[in-house]
Amino acid sequence: MMIALGLGTLVLGAGALFFFTSASPDVAQRAATDDPQQNNTSAQQRATQNTDTRIAQGEPATAGSGVYAPYAPERVGQTARTILSFSAPWCTSCQAFEEDITQHAAEIPAGVTILKVDYDARDDLKKRYGVRSQNTFVEVDKDGNVVKSVVGVRNLATLVRVFEL
């Protein structure tokens, strides 16, 4: 059921109540679908797109209490644990990790910051941390010293397990 209001559209569908500030009928109609799986998938896709957009614009994707953001020196040591993710846009395993972490950003553990480092542009960091290939993850302490380094992690769940986060 859809009710158009002056400020937006109120939708009751799939056992939930939605309010859209946009009076766009197609958005309201999609929300009113009787298929809750379709609603969940759409919500996940929108969340992933929002996270992708925020990261591309240089903003952190705050999830739960953990953070995934582009590398910035001032972000190192802001939380209890900092992991540098060296990735390249041409690297398929890096792309797989990027897709997974943006889809599961809410699962980044509290007190953890994962910083995406451009493998092709940051030779200084590669040299400092002994990084020789893309898709390398380096945990650093608050002073930027290496705690642990791992190559080839493909998803957030593995990263959490390997680094015991």
C-alpha positions in Angstrom: 0.0 0.0 0.0 1.3 3.5 -0.9 0.2 6.8 0.5 1.5 9.9 -1.2 2.1 12.7 1.3 3.1 16.3 0.7 6.7 15.6 1.9 7.1 12.2 0.4 5.6 8.7 0.1 4.6 6.3 2.8 4.8 2.7 1.8 3.7 -0.5 3.7 5.2 -3.6 2.1 7.0 -6.8 2.9 6.0 -6.4 6.5 7.8 -3.1 6.9 7.0 0.6 6.8 9.1 2.8 4.6 9.0 6.6 4.1 10.6 8.2 1.1 11.3 11.9 1.0 11.4 11.6 -2.8 7.9 11.2 -4.2 9.4 9.1 -7.0 6.7 6.5 -7.8 9.1 3.9 -9.1 11.2 4.0 -5.9 8.0 3.7 -3.8 6.7 0.9 -6.0 9.9 -1.1 -5.6 9.7 -0.8 -1.9 6.2 -2.0 -1.8 7.0 -5.3 -3.4 5.8 -8.4 -1.6 9.2 -10.1 -2.1 11.3 -9.4 1.1 14.4 -11.1 -0.5 14.2 -8.5 -3.4 14.0 -5.7 -0.8 17.0 -7.1 1.1 19.0 -7.4 -2.0 18.1 -3.9 -3.1 19.1 -2.5 0.3 22.4 -4.4 0.2 23.1 -3.0 -3.3 22.3 0.5 -2.2 24.5 0.2 0.9 27.4 -1.1 -1.3 26.9 1.7 -3.8 26.9 4.3 -1.0 30.1 2.8 0.5 31.8 2.7 -2.9 30.9 6.3 -3.5 32.1 7.5 -0.1 35.4 5.6 -0.4 35.9 7.0 -4.0 35.3 10.5 -2.7 38.0 10.0 0.0 35.6 9.6 2.9 35.8 6.7 5.4 33.2 4.0 5.2 32.4 3.8 8.9 30.8 0.4 9.8 29.7 -0.6 13.2 32.8 0.7 15.0 35.4 -0.3 12.4 36.5 1.9 9.5 37.5 1.3 5.9 39.0 4.4 4.2 41.6 5.6 1.8 45.1 5.9 3.2 45.9 9.1 5.0 48.9 9.3 7.4 46.8 10.9 10.1 44.5 7.9 10.2 47.3 5.5 11.2 47.0 4.7 14.9 43.6 6.4 15.3 42.1 3.1 16.5 43.5 0.1 18.4 44.4 -1.7 15.2 45.4 -0.3 11.8 45.8 -2.4 8.7 47.1 -1.1 5.4 45.6 -2.7 2.3 47.9 -2.3 -0.8 45.7 -2.7 -3.8 45.7 -1.8 -7.5 42.7 -1.2 -9.8 44.1 -3.8 -12.3 44.5 -6.5 -9.7 41.6 -9.0 -9.8 42.2 -10.3 -6.3 42.3 -6.7 -5.0 39.0 -6.0 -6.8 37.5 -9.1 -5.2 38.6 -7.9 -1.7 37.3 -4.4 -2.4 33.9 -5.7 -3.4 33.7 -8.0 -0.4 34.7 -5.4 2.2 32.3 -2.8 0.8 29.5 -5.4 1.0 30.4 -6.4 4.5 31.5 -3.1 5.9 29.2 -3.5 8.9 31.3 -6.5 9.9 34.6 -4.6 10.4 35.4 -5.2 14.1 35.3 -2.3 16.5 38.6 -0.6 17.0 39.9 -1.6 13.6 40.8 0.8 10.7 41.6 -0.7 7.3 43.3 1.9 5.0 43.3 1.3 1.3 46.7 2.2 -0.2 47.2 2.7 -3.9 49.9 0.2 -4.8 50.9 2.0 -8.0 51.1 5.5 -6.5 52.7 4.9 -3.0 56.3 3.6 -3.7 57.3 5.2 -0.4 55.0 3.0 1.6 55.8 -0.1 -0.4 59.5 0.5 0.4 58.9 1.3 4.1 56.8 -1.8 4.7 58.6 -4.2 2.3 55.6 -4.7 0.1 56.5 -6.5 -3.2 53.1 -7.3 -4.6 49.6 -5.9 -4.7 46.9 -7.5 -2.4 49.3 -7.2 0.6 48.0 -6.4 4.0 50.3 -4.8 6.7 49.2 -4.3 10.2 51.0 -1.3 11.8 51.2 0.1 15.3 50.4 3.7 16.2 54.0 4.7 15.3 53.7 3.0 11.9 55.9 0.0 12.7 55.1 -3.3 11.1 53.3 -5.8 13.4 52.3 -8.4 10.8 52.2 -8.7 7.0 50.1 -11.1 4.8 49.7 -11.5 1.1 46.6 -12.7 -0.8 43.6 -12.1 1.4 40.4 -12.2 -0.7 37.7 -11.2 1.8 37.0 -9.6 5.1 36.3 -12.8 7.0 39.7 -14.2 6.1 41.4 -10.9 7.1 39.7 -11.0 10.5 40.8 -14.6 11.0 44.4 -14.1 9.8 45.0 -10.9 11.8 43.0 -12.3 14.8 40.8 -9.1 14.9 
